[in-house]
Amino acid sequence: MSELPAKELTASLIEYPCEFPLKIFGLQQAGFAQAVLEVVSKHDPGFLASSMEMRTSKNARYISLTCTIHATSREQLDALYQELCDHPSIVMVL
């Protein structure tokens, strides 16, 4: 089995800039959508709250938010994922 050059290992499969959807899950609680909006807007100042899609789980215990951001770099996405994953209200980010 041949090894890939280091450049190919770190190359991104995403071409920037692009529209990039994020699915963010958390417990159904007051202020969850606002907290997500604040984090996402920090990393994509042009993000519109009206574009956020919201769904609740079957038993209404969890909520999922889909936020499609304008991604400009891998560093931007990495920083956004990290901040979202570190947030205490967020259970998972895909």
Buried (B, 14 or more C-beta within 10 A) or exposed (E): EEEEEEEEEEEEEEEBEEEBEBEBBBEEEEEBBEBBBEBBBEBBEEBEEEEBEEEEEEEEEBBBBBBBBBBBEEEBBEEBBEBBEEBEBBBEBE
